[in-house]
Amino acid sequence: MRRFTASFSQEYRTTPPERRDWTAVIPAAGEGTRLAYSQAKILFPINGKPIIEHITSLLNPFVSEGIFVFSPKNKEDVEKAVYQGFEKEKKVVIENSLGMAHSIEAALPFVETPYVIVMWGDQVALSQATIKNMLEMMQSELTPDCVLALFEQEHPYVHYAQGVDGKLEAVLQKREGDTMPVQGLADAGVFAFRTEKLKELFEVFSQQTAPMGKLTGEWNFLPLLPWFDQASNGILAYHLPDREEARGVNSREDALVIEQWMNSN
């Protein structure tokens, strides 16, 4: 896993991303329980707009279609809501979701573009500069199969562990009881892929063969990522210039911090 900054485009040949080549997949089955919010989490308001509108306005300039994966209850909430969505939008309903990997797998049959960007449904602080840099890295002369955004963090909730050869060996998760380092590499909840390779990943790690979370019992997606570094053209990591971009909306406090950060930038 090779790590780069925004100067990547000055060092390597890149192709400007075209919307027709990209689809966005947004797993959005989460409920607003921790936010003390009665509707789908993705409808929670940030600076007067629902999370779903922040996400669509962020990604619309880069993708030809957005695919949301909802639980039946969340889809019902969203269908009643008023928001500015993707120019072309699809809603996929998943019953009894096993976890993030299950949600992504459910969306993949509807992805027809050569590239796909996956973003968690609470990442409202990411910038269009970050998305643009990631997509350009994806379509560069290095031809990776995966690009993700990482940043260094003390006491991380998630840690990307590399071997002596620099390849990604494991993605550790605090919530699954993994032993976490004091200083680690965390992700920003956004991932770009070559579509055929992401589909191949799910052929290797199907519901029947994928390992489930040790504590949650969920079919987690992040622990599957080392496969790209071991079995394909590999992973490129974009160094997130401002870690505040990575903050997700997991609590009312998060929402307040994000609003203050947005208003100061």
Order of alpha helices (4+ residues) and beta strands (2+ residues): beta-alpha-beta-beta-beta-alpha-beta-alpha-beta-alpha-beta-alpha-beta-beta-beta-beta-alpha-alpha-beta-alpha
